[in-house]
Structures are given as C-alpha cells and as structure tokens.
Amino acid sequence: MREVVDGVFELRLGYVNVHLVVTDDGLVLVDTGLPGRAPVIERALRGVRRSLGEVRTVLVTHHHPDHVGSLAEVKRRSGARLVAHAADAPHITGAFPAAAPAGALGRLVSRMIGTVEPTKLDQLVPDGGEPVPGFTALHTPGHTRGHLSFLLDRAGGVLFAGDAAASRRGRVSGPPRPVTADPAQAAASLARLAEREFEVAVFGHGRAVTGRAVEAFRAAVAG
C-alpha cells in the first residue's frame, strides 16, 4: 500500500486499484476490487497500522465486478456504510443483475473474475452530494450510467476518478470503449472533470498523477 498524499493510500489489487483515506471519523475505502480480496485489503491495512474494523464508509464508483467484487464481504467484516449512485444501485443490490459479457472472451473473463455477491446499500448519493465530510460526489456517467467520481478537499484537491478516466505513464485518457456503456457521455464526463481544480488524481486503473493533475485531464480533453 502506497501513500499518495497525506492520509490517502493506494493499494494495487492486480489490475485494479483500491484507495484508502484516513479521516477524523475513521477510514474511507473507495471501491473494493475483485471478489475475494477482503483478506488482502485487511492485510494491507495492518501494514499501515490500521484494521478493517476501522472502515466506516465505502464509496462505490460504479457497479463493475472489479470494483464491487468484495463489497459484501467488506461490509460483513467492518459494518461499513456503503454509498453509491442510484443508477448503479440495482446492479449492486442484485435487483437488476448486470448482463454477462458477450462472446467467448467475455465468458472467459467472467469466469476468471468470479461471482459478485449482491449487497444492500446504505446511502444513494446524487451529483454534488457530500457522503463523507470533505468528499464531494461527482456524477460522471458514460462508463456506467451511475458512475461516480469523488473530489476530496485535501492537498489542493484529490480526485478519485474511478473509471471515468485512466492513466498511463502520466497521461490521462477516457475509459476503454468496449466496456463503456456510452462513450460520448463518458467523453462529456471527462471534460467536466477537467473543469474542476485538483492537484492529485487517482484511478481505478493506472498510477496516480500528482502535481497539477487537472492539466493532464485538460490535455486529454484537448486531444
């Protein structure tokens, strides 16, 4: 687990990142990774002298299985409050299970990821909502209908982009088109993020960008 800025940690779980934020009211997790990763998260927390029982809130960026795979287990182990956007909620709770990936490759990926256990949510947060003091929820649809990014008022602004954007070698791009519900809407959400002010950005996929990270978003939008 790597500290990106003061009290904000990044944990790489294979190809997806989970983020931990230390707040005055306990720990906040942003996403939980693939199924079966709760013990890995727990061990990583012990490495920074924290415990899973200290997690008070899990902020969910979107319903894809590599981001909510361990949500139910983290909830059981910690009692944390689970927060997501209403448009993605039915996929998380199991009321409207997400469609299985199409084709042989999609089926193979689905088998590799495993089954995601549905779980109840505790709060549905709208655009501009403040699910935790210091965090602002930003509705950034496109990758999924209910995708949320979160902006933390710390260190000049820390953006938790989820899959609204990705980074590679310091360059920012939008989400991959094959797994994005509405690419045009995703591009509009990326542009909206570029209108904000933040110094640091962390992502579901790719390394954090630090030092005027918003400029990398603006470069991506400009093409």
C-alpha positions as CSV (number, residue, x, y, z in Angstrom):
1,M,0.0,0.0,0.0
2,R,1.5,3.3,-1.1
3,E,0.7,6.7,0.4
4,V,-0.1,9.1,-2.5
5,V,-0.6,12.2,-0.4
6,D,-1.1,12.7,3.4
7,G,-3.6,10.1,4.5
8,V,-4.5,8.9,1.0
9,F,-3.2,5.4,0.2
10,E,-3.3,3.3,-3.0
11,L,-3.5,-0.5,-3.0
12,R,-3.0,-2.3,-6.2
13,L,-5.0,-5.5,-6.5
14,G,-3.9,-7.0,-9.7
15,Y,-5.0,-4.6,-12.5
16,V,-7.4,-2.6,-10.3
17,N,-6.7,-0.1,-7.6
18,V,-8.5,0.4,-4.2
19,H,-8.0,3.6,-2.2
20,L,-8.0,4.3,1.5
21,V,-8.5,7.6,3.1
22,V,-7.8,8.4,6.7
23,T,-10.3,10.9,8.1
24,D,-11.2,12.2,11.6
25,D,-14.2,9.9,11.6
26,G,-12.4,6.7,10.7
27,L,-11.3,5.1,7.4
28,V,-13.0,5.5,4.0
29,L,-12.4,3.0,1.2
30,V,-13.1,3.8,-2.4
31,D,-14.1,0.6,-4.1
32,T,-13.1,-2.9,-3.0
33,G,-11.6,-4.7,-6.0
34,L,-12.4,-8.2,-7.3
35,P,-14.3,-10.9,-5.4
36,G,-12.3,-12.5,-2.6
37,R,-10.0,-9.5,-2.0
38,A,-11.2,-8.5,1.5
39,P,-8.4,-10.5,3.3
40,V,-5.8,-8.8,1.0
41,I,-7.3,-5.4,1.9
42,E,-7.2,-6.4,5.6
43,R,-3.5,-7.4,5.4
44,A,-2.6,-4.1,3.7
45,L,-4.4,-2.1,6.4
46,R,-2.4,-3.9,9.1
47,G,0.7,-2.8,7.2
48,V,-0.2,0.8,7.9
49,R,-1.3,0.0,11.5
50,R,-5.0,0.1,10.7
51,S,-7.7,-2.5,10.7
52,L,-10.7,-3.4,8.5
53,G,-12.9,-2.7,11.5
54,E,-12.0,1.0,11.3
55,V,-13.5,1.3,7.8
56,R,-16.6,3.4,8.4
57,T,-17.6,4.1,4.7
58,V,-17.1,2.5,1.3
59,L,-17.6,4.9,-1.6
60,V,-18.5,3.0,-4.7
61,T,-17.5,4.5,-8.1
62,H,-19.6,2.0,-10.2
63,H,-21.0,-1.5,-10.3
64,H,-18.4,-3.3,-12.4
65,P,-17.2,-6.5,-10.7
66,D,-13.6,-5.5,-10.5
67,H,-14.7,-2.6,-8.3
68,V,-17.5,-4.1,-6.2
69,G,-16.4,-7.7,-6.1
70,S,-15.5,-7.6,-2.3
71,L,-18.1,-5.1,-1.3
72,A,-20.4,-7.6,0.6
73,E,-17.5,-9.2,2.4
74,V,-16.0,-5.8,3.4
75,K,-19.5,-4.8,4.7
76,R,-19.7,-8.0,6.8
77,R,-16.2,-7.7,8.3
78,S,-16.4,-3.9,9.0
79,G,-20.0,-2.9,9.3
80,A,-19.1,0.0,6.9
81,R,-21.8,2.2,5.3
82,L,-22.0,1.6,1.6
83,V,-22.6,4.6,-0.7
84,A,-23.3,4.6,-4.5
85,H,-25.3,6.4,-7.2
86,A,-29.0,5.4,-7.7
87,A,-28.5,4.5,-11.3
88,D,-25.9,1.8,-10.5
89,A,-27.7,0.6,-7.3
90,P,-29.9,-2.1,-8.8
91,H,-26.8,-3.9,-10.2
92,I,-25.1,-3.8,-6.8
93,T,-28.1,-5.0,-4.8
94,G,-29.0,-7.7,-7.2
95,A,-32.3,-6.2,-8.2
96,F,-31.2,-6.0,-11.7
97,P,-28.0,-8.1,-12.3
98,A,-25.6,-6.8,-14.8
99,A,-25.6,-8.6,-18.2
100,A,-22.9,-11.2,-18.6
101,P,-20.1,-10.2,-21.1
102,A,-20.8,-11.4,-24.6
103,G,-18.7,-13.8,-26.6
104,A,-16.1,-16.4,-25.7
105,L,-13.6,-13.9,-24.4
106,G,-16.3,-12.2,-22.3
107,R,-17.3,-15.6,-20.8
108,L,-13.7,-16.4,-20.0
109,V,-13.2,-13.1,-18.3
110,S,-16.4,-13.6,-16.3
111,R,-15.2,-17.0,-15.1
112,M,-11.8,-15.5,-14.1
113,I,-13.4,-12.7,-12.1
114,G,-15.9,-14.9,-10.3
115,T,-19.3,-14.3,-8.9
116,V,-20.1,-11.0,-7.2
117,E,-22.3,-11.3,-4.1
118,P,-25.1,-8.7,-4.1
119,T,-25.4,-6.5,-1.1
120,K,-27.6,-3.7,0.3
121,L,-26.6,-0.1,0.0
122,D,-26.9,2.3,2.9
123,Q,-27.0,5.6,1.0
124,L,-27.6,6.8,-2.5
125,V,-25.7,10.0,-3.2
126,P,-26.6,12.5,-6.0
127,D,-24.3,14.7,-8.0
128,G,-22.8,17.3,-5.7
129,G,-23.7,15.3,-2.6
130,E,-21.3,15.1,0.4
131,P,-21.4,11.4,1.5
132,V,-18.4,12.0,3.9
133,P,-17.2,15.4,5.2
134,G,-14.7,16.7,2.8
135,F,-15.8,14.5,-0.1
136,T,-18.0,15.7,-3.0
137,A,-19.6,13.2,-5.2
138,L,-19.5,14.0,-9.0
139,H,-21.8,12.1,-11.3
140,T,-19.7,11.1,-14.2
141,P,-21.8,8.8,-16.3
142,G,-20.7,7.1,-19.5
143,H,-18.6,4.1,-18.3
144,T,-21.8,3.2,-16.5
145,R,-25.0,5.1,-16.0
146,G,-24.4,5.7,-12.3
147,H,-20.6,6.2,-12.3
148,L,-19.4,8.5,-9.5
149,S,-16.1,10.2,-9.1
150,F,-15.2,11.8,-5.7
151,L,-13.3,15.0,-5.0
152,L,-11.6,15.3,-1.7
153,D,-10.8,18.7,-0.2
154,R,-7.2,17.9,0.8
155,A,-3.8,18.7,-0.5
156,G,-5.2,21.1,-3.1
157,G,-7.8,18.6,-4.2
158,V,-7.6,14.8,-4.7
159,L,-9.8,13.4,-7.4
160,F,-10.8,9.7,-7.2
161,A,-11.6,9.3,-10.8
162,G,-12.7,5.6,-10.7
163,D,-13.1,4.5,-14.3
164,A,-14.2,7.9,-15.6
165,A,-10.6,8.2,-16.6
166,A,-7.4,6.1,-16.7
167,S,-3.7,6.9,-16.6
168,R,-0.7,5.5,-18.3
169,R,2.8,7.0,-17.9
170,G,1.4,10.2,-16.6
171,R,-1.0,10.6,-19.5
172,V,-4.8,10.6,-18.9
173,S,-7.4,9.1,-21.2
174,G,-11.1,8.2,-21.0
175,P,-12.3,4.7,-20.2
176,P,-11.9,1.9,-22.7
177,R,-14.7,1.9,-25.3
178,P,-15.5,-1.8,-25.3
179,V,-16.6,-1.8,-21.6
180,T,-18.1,1.7,-21.6
181,A,-21.9,2.0,-21.9
182,D,-22.0,5.4,-23.6
183,P,-18.6,6.6,-25.0
184,A,-20.0,10.1,-25.9
185,Q,-21.3,10.6,-22.4
186,A,-18.0,9.3,-21.0
187,A,-16.2,12.0,-23.0
188,A,-18.5,14.7,-21.7
189,S,-17.8,13.5,-18.1
190,L,-14.1,13.6,-18.7
191,A,-14.5,17.2,-19.9
192,R,-16.5,18.0,-16.8
193,L,-13.7,16.7,-14.6
194,A,-11.2,18.8,-16.5
195,E,-13.2,21.9,-15.4
196,R,-12.5,21.2,-11.8
197,E,-9.4,22.1,-9.8
198,F,-7.3,19.4,-8.2
199,E,-3.6,18.7,-7.7
200,V,-3.8,14.9,-7.4
201,A,-5.8,12.3,-9.3
202,V,-6.0,8.6,-8.6
203,F,-7.7,6.0,-10.8
204,G,-9.3,2.6,-10.8
205,H,-6.6,1.6,-13.4
206,G,-3.2,3.2,-13.7
207,R,-0.9,5.1,-11.5
208,A,-1.7,8.3,-9.6
209,V,-0.9,11.6,-11.2
210,T,0.4,14.2,-8.8
211,G,1.2,17.9,-9.2
212,R,-1.5,19.9,-11.2
213,A,-3.1,16.6,-12.2
214,V,-6.0,18.5,-13.7
215,E,-3.7,19.7,-16.5
216,A,-3.4,16.1,-17.7
217,F,-7.2,15.9,-17.8
218,R,-7.3,19.1,-19.8
219,A,-4.7,17.8,-22.2
220,A,-6.8,14.6,-22.7
221,V,-9.9,16.6,-23.5
222,A,-8.0,18.8,-25.9
223,G,-6.8,15.7,-27.7
